[in-house]
């Protein structure tokens, strides 16, 4: 990696921007040293930990990348101190951490089974004194959040990510390295201290389950790589394609031209393009990786990586339908694998079998294809690949398709259904929500049910597939296929003459009940443990939010989604905001959301009419009255557009308008909501790049004054994915409210007070 001096300079600039009054920043700039990293992190006046954990929580890659040298220094210092403590400490130790979390986060924890793993994506400080941790949460006054006490068992005899006591601080404060993984032992409610208590234990690096996860996530196709590249690969596997792309591009910029790790970055970028159906772009990256590895072709390890590159290229050609090129690259991969004849390369041989089988299937040679898939499955079993590994899902999926092919001796839709359901269970467990491959498997199950003449069940799974492909919003032909499937099934269901008798029977075919998708999903979902014998009442917290925006359509559409109602806020969409006077429109809406009562208040859009339209001011005043005693947040709703949004002059008028209407404290209560995230993804534009290149400097400064509080929303995401985004929005509002000492916005603008006085007298 290049010198860290630039990273230090960039980090200091970030801290200066976000903490302009802090004396710590200048001291940190001049005197930081790697051997004192923990001290700099935990100083009473330090803003490092707050900024780092915020970057980790929001996955702000620009900031995380700048923090890389600090994270590395802390890791090295923790490891050194941890190794010393192993000799002096007792075998086991119990530590405590008190924390406040949202109702949504608590509901996720309550669904966890005993024995499940949780990962901490930030540095975690703990106490050895239980009462001190409890007293700490008593001192915290967080409106609408839940208290949870983590009781942590650690065993010094087990190898794990480092943790150590922080010297020079409180004598019982211990810091854990970010990324520590814990196993849940129990969770229950403590009525005495009014909190939930979760007992967890720190996992050993040799923990069987954890080892299987990390081994097969980082060794299958990635081979040896640095921690930084692993992070990019994990982001990709999580479905965070934009963040993964940006991370690999940042790494490429930092790595020297001949650094062999650049090939891993090219691989990662190729995988992202392939996942999004841009096969030609993916091929370019895979070829760059191959060229770099060929230039370093001097070791057995590199022979293995060259084989890996040929596998990637073969798979990409297969996806493009160029089977001759795909087969040629499979043979090249096998040549390098045979030269090595290493046991660990057997998994690459299995990948070759999968590609060969897929090509044979496309050529209607299903018996030969099935044999290739069986060989791949046998290799996976021999290599000890976990039963729920994504590769097995791919094999089961393809074996199912072979058995769905009519006119062959292996045609058996009942067996095909069994294989495809196995694939679906694995994919629901291991892939990001709404992954393209999951959509393909839903369709395969639909095909199986259709061949079994169980049309209601087929329709259910076709619709599930259609939802995923619509959410992805790509140009894949899968979307067209599922839409044709749905039309075909609906035609069967509407015409009794098209319902022939069953040729094959399944377990549920005798009672004619359609397949239960939820029953299949249930096999992968966690069952909530019983917390106590009596039902515990949950305090309902209200969040009052006011929608602001430049477009009625964009703003009201987001409001509808937040309320989970169609056309609730929709009004006459004219070019002028005066159309808001439509009496049939709603102004206020409510929704119960994970123990919270959401109150959403609409306002008229104010594009191009700043300060000149008294009707707008009057209507905004009316909206504020509806949110009495005051809103907790103003949601400024905008949309991502590939083109330049508003001019510098427009944005200056916007800033003046906000101050004149709402007063100078408005910046403390604004959260920006950017909709149409799918447009950026389709255009291949990262969010940070969009904000820098498509927004005026005035608007960027406005966001800075609002502490860069924003959240992107994918309009085409399914309801459950949108709810996850809304939960994150509420977390942002909760943190903002805490910064405002729990106080809602109050009227302070003289212009607004005059308007209020006027409307009161009418």
N, C-alpha and C positions, 0 to 999 in steps of 0.2 A: 504494500500500500504506500501511497505517497505520504510525505511528511504531514504530521498532525498539526503543524503550526497554523495552517489555514483553517482547520476544523476549530481550533481554539479561538481564532479571530472571529469566525462565524458565530460560535456559541456566545461569545461576549456581546456581539451585536444584537443577538436575539434577546439576551438578558437586559441589555440597555433599553431596548425597545419596550419590553414588557414590564420592566421594573425601573423606570427612569429615576425614582427617588432613592434607590437603594445604594448605600455606600459599599455594600458587599461586592458589587460588580467590578468596580475599579480595583479593589483589593485582589479579587479572583484573577483579573486580567494580568496583574503585575506579578503575583506571587504563587500562583498554582504550581504544585509539584505532584508527580504521580504517586509518590510514597505517602502523601497526606490526603489522598482522594476522599477517604471516608470522612475525615475531619471537615473538609470543604463541603461535603454533602450534608453533614448533620449539624453544622454550626447554627446557633440560635438565629442568626441574621441571614442564613443561607436561603437563596431562592432556587438553588439547583434541584433539590429533591422535588419541590412543587412543580417546576417546569418539566423535569424529566418524566415524572409520573403522568403529567398531563399529556405529554407527547406519546407516552406508551398507551394511555387510555384511549386517546383519539387516533392512535396509529398514524401520527403526523410524521411521515417518512423523512421529510426534509430535516426536521429537528432531530429525529432519532439518529439520522446519519451523521449529523454534526456532533452528537453526544457520544459517538462510538469510542473515542479515546478515553473519555471519562468512565464509561461503562467498563471498558477493558481494565483501566487502572483500579477501579473499585473491586473488580473480580479478582485481580492479582493480589490486592491487599487483603481482601476477605479470605482468600485461599491460604495466604501466609499465616494470618492470625488463627484461622481454623485449624491448621496443622499443628500449631503450638498448643491450642486448647485441648486437642484430642488427648494429649499426654497428661493434662492436669485435671480435666473435668470428670465428673461421674459418668458412668456408662450411659445413663438416660437422663433426660431433662424435660421438664414441662414448662412451656412458655405460653403467654397469653397475648392476644391482640383484640382490641375493641374497635369496631368499625360500624359506620352507618351505611346502609344500602337501600336502594329503592324497593318498593313493593314488588316490582317486576323481577328484580334480581333475587329477592327472597323467594318468590314463587318458583324460580328455576332451581334454587338450592333445595327447597323442600321436596322437589321431585327426584332428588338424587337418591340412589340406592346405597346402602352400606357397602363399602368396598370399591366404590367408583373413585376415579381420579379427578382432581381439580388442579389446574395450573395457575400460579400467581404471576400476572404479567407486569409486576412492578416490584421495586424494592420494598421489603416489608420489615418494619420495626416491631419488636415484641417486648413484653415485660416478663420477668419471672414471678412477680407479685400479682396474683389474681385480682386482689382488691384494688390495686393501683390501676389495672386495666379497666375494671368496672367503674371506678371513680372517674376515669378519663371520659368514658362515654356518658356519664351523668352530667359532665360539664358541657357536653356538646348539645346545642339547641338547634337541631336540624328539623325544620318543619316538613312533615310528610314522609320522613324516612324512618326506617326500622333499624334498631340496634341489634348487632350480632356479636357474640364473643367467641373467638376461635381459641380452643384449648388444644395446644400443639405438643405432641410427643415427638422428641427427637432422640436418636440413638447415635452416639458418637462412634460406635464401632462399625457403623454402616457407611459406605462411601456414598456421598450425595453432593449436590451443589453446595458451595460453601456458605457458612453463616458464622458469625463471630460477635462477641461482646464488643460494644463500642466504648473504648476507653476515653476518658476525659469527659464523658457525658454521665447521665444517671447510671449508677453502678449496675443496674439490672437490665439495661437496654441492650437488646441483641438485634442485629441486622441480618436479614436473609437476602441472598442474591436473587435478582429477578429471574423468573423462569423456574423457580422451585416447584416441584410437583408433590402433592399430598394425597393421601388416601383417606376417604371419609369413613369414620367409625360410627358416628351417631349424630343426630341433631334432635334437640328437644327445646321446649320453651321453659324458661325459668321465670315463674310468676313473681318470685321475690324481688328480682332485680329488673323485671320488665324487659327482658331481652331473650333472644334465641341463643342457645349454646351449641356450637358445632365442634365435635371432637374429631381431630384429624391427626395423622402422623406423617412425618416427612418420609418420602419414598427414597429407597436406596437406588443408586444407579443400576444395581444388579437386580432390582425388582423384576420378576418375570414378565408381568404384564407391561410394565414401562419399557423394559428392554425390547420386547417384541415390537412395541409401537415405534420406538425410535430407530431400532435396527432397520426395520423394513421401510420406514419413511425416508431414511437417509442413505440406505445402501443399495436398494433395488436397482435404481437406474441412475443414481446421482454419483455414486462412487465417492472417493475421498474428496471432501471439500471443506472450506473454511466455515466457521460459524456464521459469517456474514452471508455467504451464499446459501447456507441452510435456511436462514431466515427468509430469503426471497422464495425459496422452494416451498416453505411452509405456507407463506402467504398465498402462493399459487394453489396449493392443495386446499386451502380454506375457501377458495373461490374469490379472493380479493385480487382479481386480475389486474386492475389498474394500479394498485399499490405494488404488486409484485413486479409489473413492468417497469414502473418508475424506479424501484429498488435496484433491479438489475442494470438499468441504464445509469444510475448513480455509481454503481460498482464499476461498470465499464469505464466511466470517466476517471475513476480513481486508480484503477489497475494499470500497470505498465503494459505497453503494447505486446510484449512477448510473455506476459504472465500467463501460465497455463490455466489459471482460474478463469480467465476470460472465456474459455470454451464452455464452462459451466453456465456463465451468464448468457451466452448465445443459445445454449440448450434451453434455459429457462424462458427466454424471449420466444424461442420457437414453439415451445409448448403452449404459451399464452396465445400466440397467433393461431395455432392449430385448433385450440379449444374454441376459438371464436370464428372458425370456418375460413380464415384467411390463409389458405394452404400455401399459396405462392410466397407470401411474406415469411411464413414459417420455414419454408425450404431454404430461403436465403440465410436465415440465422443458423439452421442446421449445417449448411454448407460451410459457413464461416467457422463453426466449431470444428468441423472435420478438417478444414485446411490448417487450422492452428495446431490440431493434434498431430496431423501428418508432418508438420514442420518440426515437431518434437519427438518423432518416432524413433526413440532410442531405448525404450524400456518395455518390459513385459506389462507393466501397469498401463502404459500408453497404448499398447496393442489392444488391451481390453477396452479402453476408452474410444479407440478408433472403431471397434466393433459396435460400441454403443451409438456412435454417430451414424453409422450405416443403418442401424435399427431405426433410429429416429427418422432418417431420410426415407427408408423403406415404408414405414408406417404413414408418412406424409404423402408419398406417391400413391399408396393404397387408397387413402382418403380422397385423392384427386381422381382416382379411377385409372391411373397409369400403371397397370399391373406388370408390364414388362420391366419398367424401371424399378418397381418395388421388388420384384423377384431378383433382379441383378444385385440390388443392395443387400437383400437377405443373404445371398450367396457370399458376398464380400464380407459380411459380418461373420458368417459361419467360418470363413477361411481364417480370420484373425482369432476366433474362438478356438479353433482346432490347433492353431500354432501355440496357444497358451496351454490348453488342456487343463485348466484350473477348475477346482470344484466350485468356487464362487461364481464362475462364468456360466454355470448351468442355468441360472435364472435368465440369462440373455438368450440361451438356446430355447428356453420356453417361450420367450417373446417372439423368436423367429417362427416357432410353430404356430403361435396365434396369428401372426401376419399371414403365413402360408395358408392356414385354415380359412381366414377371411377371404382371401383371393379365390381359393377353390370354391367357397360358398357362392361368391358372386358369379363364378363361372358354372354354377349349377352342378358342381361335383360334390354333392353333400356328403356322400359316404367317405370320400377321401378327406373332406374338410373335418368331419367328425373325428377321424383318426388323428389328425393334427392337433385338434383341441384336447383330445384325450391324452396325447403325449405331453402336452403342456401342463395339464392337470397332474399327471403322474410326477413330472419334475417338481412342481410346486410342493407336492406332498413329500417327496424325497428331501427337499431342501428345508422342510419345516416351516413353510410359509403359513402364517395364521389362517384359520378358517374364514375370517372375515376380511381378508386382504382384498383390495380392489381388483387385483389381477384375477382372482377367482371369480369375481362378479363378471368380468369380461368373458372368461371361459364359459361359465354357465349360460350367460346371455347368448353366446354364439352357438353353443350346443342346442339350446332351445330353438333357435332359428332353423338349425338343420332339421330338427324333428318336425318343424312346421311346413317344410317344403313338400308340396303335393306331388304325387306321381313317383315317389321313391319308396323303397322297401322299409326305410326308417321313418316314414311319416307317422307321427304319433302325437297329436296335439295335447293329449293328457300328460305325457312325459315332458313335452315342451313347456307346458304350463308350470310343472314342478321346477324345472331348471330356471325358468324366468323369475319365478317367485323367489327362489334362492338368491338370484342375482339382485333382485330388488331389495331384499332384506339387507344384503351387504352394502348396497349403494346408499340406502337410507341411513346406514350406520356410519359410513366412512367418507362420503362425499359431501361437499357443501350443499346447502339447501338449493333446490331447483337447478341442479347440475344437468347439463345437456345429456349426459349418459343415463341419468335417472329417467329423463323424459323418453329416451329411446326404449328403456326397459318397460316403462308403463305401456308404450305402444305394442311391444312384443307380447305382453300379457293380454292386451286387447285383441291382438291377432289370434292368440290361442283360444280365447273365449269365443271369438267369432267363428272359428272353425268348429268349435264344439256347439255351435248354434245357440249359445247363451248370450243373446244380443244385449240384454240389459247390463250384464257384467262387462261385456266388451265396451259398451258406450261409456261406462264409468271410467275405465282405464284410458280410453282414448281421450276423454275430456281432461284427465289428469296430465296426460302427455301434452295436450294442446296448451294447457295453462303454463307449463314450464317453457315450451318453445316460444310462446307469446312473451313471457317475461324476459327471456333472453334477447328478444327483439333482433335476431340475426337473420341473415339471408339463407339459412339452412333450408334444404328441401324437406326437412322433418316437419316443419310447420304446415306446409302444403299437404303433406301426406296425412297428418292427423286430421286436418280439416276435411279432406276427402273421406277419411275413415268415418268421421262423425256423420257426414251426409249420407254415406252408404248405409250405416247402421240405422239411422233415423228413417230411411226409406224402408228398410226391412221391418222396423217396428210399426210403421204406419200402414203397411200393407200385409194383412194376414195371409195372403196367398204366397208371400215370400218367406214364410216361416216353415221350412221343412222339419221333419222329425229328427231327433238326435241320432247321430251316428256314433258318437263317443259319449261316454258317461263319466261324470266327475262326482265327487262326494256330495256336492250341493245341487246337482242337476235334478235330483228326483223331486225336490220340493219347489223347484222353479225360483228359488230366492236368488237375487243377484249377488255377486261376490261383494264382500265387505272389505273395501280398501282399508278402512280403519283397523280391521282385524289383522291385516298384514303389517300395517304400521305399528300396531300394538306390540309386535314381537321385538321391535327395536326401541320402544319408548320405555322411560323409567317410571317405576311405580312409586308414588309418594308414600313415605313411611307414616305410620300413625304416630302423631305427636303426643296426644294425650287422650284421655277417655272422654273429655267434655269439649264441646266446640268452643274455640276461642274467638270472641268478637274482634273484628278488625276495625280500627278507627278509619272512617272515611275522610280523606283529605281532598279538598277542592283546589283545583288549579284554574284560575281565570285567565284566559288568553285572548288577546285582540289581534285579529288579522289585519295586516297592512300590506299594501302592494300597489304596483303600477298598472296591473291588468286585472280586471274583474274576473276574467276567465281563469287565469292561472291561480289567483288567490282563492277564489271560491271552490275550484276543483280540489285544491289541497284541503280546504276546510271540509268538503264532503268526505274525502278519504280519512281525515282525522276522526270524523264522526262515524265512519263506517256506514254512511248513507249515500245513496245516489241522488243527485240533483236537489240537495237540501238547500244549499246556498246559491244555486244557479239562478241567474237573473238575466234580463235582456242584455245581451252583449253588444253594446254599441261602442263607438269610438269615444264617446263622452261618458264621464263618470255620472252625469246627471241621470243616466238610466237606472241608477240605484233607487230612484224614487218609486220604482215598480212595487206596488203594494202587496203583490203575491209572494214576494221573496221573504225568506227568513233572515233575521238578524242574529238571533241567539240559538245555539244548539248545545245539547248536553250528551255526554257519554260516560258510562261507568267503565273504567279501565284499570284492572288489577288493583282494586281497592281504592281507586281515586275517582272523584267526580270531576270530569273535564267540562269546563264551560268555555265554549268558543263563541266569540262575538265578532261579527263581520263588520267591515267598514267599506265605504266606497273607494274605488281606485282613484289615484290622484295624479296620474301621468299627464304632464304638460299643462296642468291647471293649478300649479303651486300658488297659493296665496290669493288667487283671483276669484275663486268660486265660493261664495258664502254658503251655498247649499252643502258643499263638501264639508266645510267646517262645522256646520250645524249637525250634519249626520254623524260626523266623528264624535262630536260632543254627546249626541244621543247614545252612541255605542259605549262611550266611557261611563255614562250614567247606568247603562245596563250591567256593567262590570263592577258596580259599587260593592265594597268600599274602594276598590281599585284593582286593576289587573296585576297579575304576578309577572306577566311577560307580554311583550309585543312581538308577534311573529311576522317578520318582514318577508313576504313570500315573493320570490323571483323564480325565473326559469333559466336553465342552462340553454344557451343558443350558440351554435358554432360561430355565428357572426358577432361583430361588436354590438354590445347591448345598448348603452346610452352614452352620450357625449359628456365631455368634461363640464360643459355649461349646464346640461340637464342635471348632472349629479350635484353641482353646486347649488342649484335651485332646490333640489331635494333636501340637502342638508339644512338650508335656510328654512325650508318649510317645516321640517321636523322640529327645529328649535322654536320657531314661532308658534307652532301649535301646541307642542308638548313640554317645552321648556328644556333647560340644559341637562336635567337628570335622565332624559329619555335614553341616553346611551347606556345607562346602567341596566336597562330592561329589555333591550332588543336582542333577539336571536334571529339570524338570517336562515331562511329555509330555501334551498335551491331545488326545484323540482326538475323533472326530465333528465335525471342522471343518465338514463339510457341513451340520450342523444350524444352525450359526451363519449360514452363507451363505444357507440357505433362509429363516431368520428375518430376514435383513438386518442382523445385528448384527456390528459390528467387534470384533476380538479385544480391543483396548485398552479399549473401552467395556464389554465383558463383564467383564474383570478388575476394572474400577473399580466396576461396578454390581452384579455378581452374586457377588462374593467378599467375605468379611468383611475388616475391617481387619487382623485377626490374620493371616489367610492372605496378604494383600498384604505385610505386614511380613515374613512367612516367606520369600516370594519375593525380597524385597529382600535379606535376609540370604544368600540363595543367588544373589545378583547377577543376579536376573531371568533365569536360564537356563531357557528353555523353547522348545518347538517344537510347532507345531500339526500334526496328522495328519488327512488326509481318509480316512476308512474306505472310501469308495467309489471312491477313485482306483485306476487300474489298477496292476499290479505295477511297471512301469517308473517311474511317477510316485512310488510309495511308496519305491522304492529311492533316488530322488533326495532324498526327505525323510530317509531313514535316513542317507544320506551327510552331509547337513547336521547330523544329530544327532551323528555321529561327529566332525565338525569341532568342535562345541561341546564334546564330551568331550575332544578333543585340547587345546583351548585351556584348559579347566578343569584338565587334567592338567599342562599347562605352568605354570599358576599355582600348582599344588601341588608344583612342582619334580620332576615325574615320579613322585611317590610315590603308591602306592595307599593306600586307606583301611586303617587298622589298628584293632584292637579297643582301645577306650579306656574304654568305659563299665563302671563297677563292676558294674552290674546284669548286663551281658552276660558279664563275666568270671565272675561267680558261676554263671550259667547254663552257661557252657562247662565250668566245674569239675564241675558236677553231672552233665552229660551224659558227661563223660569217665570218671567213676567208675561209671557204670551198666554 
